[in-house]
Structures are given as structure tokens and as C-alpha cells.
Amino acid sequence: METHEVFALLADTDRQHVLTELLENDGRATVGTLADQLAARRRNRAAEFDRERAELRLVHDHLPRLADHGVIEYDRERGVVVLEDAADLEPYLTDPTRRRTIPLDP
């Protein structure tokens, strides 16, 4: 993947969070779980309205964009997301000297 594509994918903190969640959870999650995580991250709680907005952003923007670049496989009917190839992105999501996740919140 070209460097500019990597940076474009990681320009949004929600996509960073989705990838980090997948990397930390055996590369698999449901859209619902990811929406809960994004909503909770924004408000420190998963209010229903925030969760619905997060799910809409995932379904209509973030997941298709990551799937188009071959980073994830997204089964929209089943609501399942599977990490495919994040090798080009992973170095930007983790800090190799500390072996911990870099904070993603702005």
C-alpha cells in the first residue's frame, strides 16, 4: 500500500480505533461491538443515540473504506468484521519500543 493511502486510512481516529480493536481481539469483531466501543470512547458511555451514529459511520464509511483497501473483510449481512492485512498500517498503530497501543483520542 502506498504511504499516502496508509495516511488517508489512518487520518480518522475512528478507523484507528477499529483497527486497534481488531488487532487486540484476534482480528474479529461484530459491527455492534465496534459501534459500542466507538460510542463509549466518545462519551465515556454507550448511549443509544451515540451508538446508532457510530454504527452508521462504520457501515457507510469506515468499514467499506477499509475493505476496499483489503485491510478487512466485511460481511454486511452477518455484521462481522475480520482483519485481513494490516501489515502496512500496524506500525503506525503501535509503539514498538513500549509494546503498547498509542493513545488514539485527539
Salt bridges, closest charged atoms under 4 A:
GLU5 OE2 - HIS69 NE2 3.88
ASP12 OD1 - HIS62 NE2 3.79
ASP14 OD1 - ARG41 NH1 3.04
ASP14 OD2 - ARG42 NH2 2.87
ASP14 OD2 - ARG57 NE 3.37
ASP14 OD2 - HIS62 NE2 3.79
GLU21 OE2 - HIS17 NE2 3.61
ASP36 OD1 - ARG51 NE 2.61
ASP50 OD2 - ARG43 NE 3.35
ASP50 OD2 - ARG45 NH1 3.86
GLU55 OE1 - ARG51 NH1 2.59
ASP61 OD2 - ARG15 NH1 3.90
ASP61 OD2 - HIS62 ND1 3.61
ASP61 OD1 - ARG65 NH2 2.66
ASP75 OD2 - ARG78 NH1 3.32
ASP95 OD2 - ARG98 NH1 2.97
ASP105 OD1 - ARG41 NE 2.58
